[in-house]
């Protein structure tokens, strides 16, 4: 599917959830993407999101395929921001 996109993507960021992919899978993915002149970055999903956002901010033509992780790391700062935004939404109702 990614080779059909227009404009043609320069890089695909693959987020693997919080699991590591097998070397065989990674080798097959790299080989396939190389045949279609698409760079591939395989990362855990949290890192893949950050990488994708960085590439977009640079103006790169990229796409992401992201598997959700089984667990999320939530910092206290994230939780406080969520609670503030939730409170603001409830006040608007």
C-alpha positions as CSV (number, residue, x, y, z in Angstrom):
1,X,0.0,0.0,0.0
2,X,2.8,2.5,0.9
3,X,4.3,2.3,-2.6
4,X,1.0,3.5,-4.1
5,X,0.9,6.8,-2.1
6,X,1.2,10.1,-3.9
7,X,3.4,11.9,-3.2
8,X,5.7,9.0,-2.8
9,X,6.9,8.7,0.8
10,X,10.5,9.0,1.6
11,X,10.4,7.0,4.9
12,X,8.0,4.7,6.7
13,X,8.1,4.7,10.5
14,X,6.9,1.4,11.8
15,X,5.8,1.3,15.5
16,X,5.9,-2.2,16.9
17,X,4.0,-1.6,20.1
18,X,6.1,-2.5,23.0
19,X,7.4,-5.7,21.5
20,X,10.6,-6.4,19.6
21,X,10.2,-7.8,16.0
22,X,12.0,-10.9,14.9
23,X,15.2,-10.4,12.8
24,X,13.5,-12.4,10.0
25,X,10.5,-10.0,9.9
26,X,12.8,-7.0,10.0
27,X,15.0,-8.4,7.2
28,X,11.9,-9.1,5.0
29,X,10.5,-5.6,5.7
30,X,13.8,-3.8,4.9
31,X,14.1,-5.9,1.7
32,X,10.6,-5.1,0.5
33,X,10.9,-1.4,1.2
34,X,14.3,-1.2,-0.4
35,X,12.8,-2.7,-3.6
36,X,10.3,0.2,-3.6
37,X,12.9,2.9,-2.7
38,X,11.3,3.6,0.7
39,X,13.4,4.0,3.8
40,X,12.2,2.2,6.9
41,X,12.6,2.9,10.6
42,X,11.4,0.2,13.0
43,X,10.9,1.3,16.6
44,X,8.7,0.8,19.6
45,X,5.5,2.8,19.1
46,X,6.3,5.5,21.6
47,X,9.7,6.3,19.9
48,X,8.0,5.8,16.5
49,X,5.5,8.6,17.3
50,X,8.3,11.0,18.3
51,X,10.3,10.1,15.2
52,X,7.3,10.6,12.9
53,X,6.5,14.0,14.5
54,X,10.1,15.1,14.1
55,X,10.2,14.0,10.4
56,X,7.0,15.9,9.7
57,X,8.4,19.0,11.4
58,X,11.3,18.8,9.0
59,X,8.9,18.7,6.1
60,X,9.8,15.1,5.1
61,X,7.2,13.1,3.2
62,X,6.7,10.2,5.6
63,X,4.0,7.8,6.8
64,X,3.6,5.8,10.0
65,X,2.2,2.4,10.7
66,X,1.7,2.1,14.4
67,X,0.7,-0.9,16.5
68,X,-0.6,0.1,20.0
69,X,1.6,-0.9,22.9
70,X,0.2,-3.2,25.6
71,X,1.3,-0.7,28.3
72,X,1.8,3.0,28.4
73,X,4.3,5.0,30.4
74,X,2.4,7.9,31.9
75,X,4.4,10.5,33.8
76,X,2.9,12.6,36.6
77,X,3.2,15.7,34.3
78,X,1.1,13.8,31.6
79,X,-1.5,13.0,34.2
80,X,-1.8,16.5,35.5
81,X,-2.2,17.9,32.0
82,X,-4.9,15.3,31.3
83,X,-6.8,16.2,34.5
84,X,-6.6,20.0,33.7
85,X,-7.9,19.4,30.1
86,X,-10.6,17.1,31.4
87,X,-11.7,19.8,33.9
88,X,-11.7,22.4,31.2
89,X,-14.0,20.3,29.0
90,X,-16.4,19.6,31.9
91,X,-16.6,23.3,32.6
92,X,-17.6,24.0,29.0
93,X,-20.6,21.6,29.3
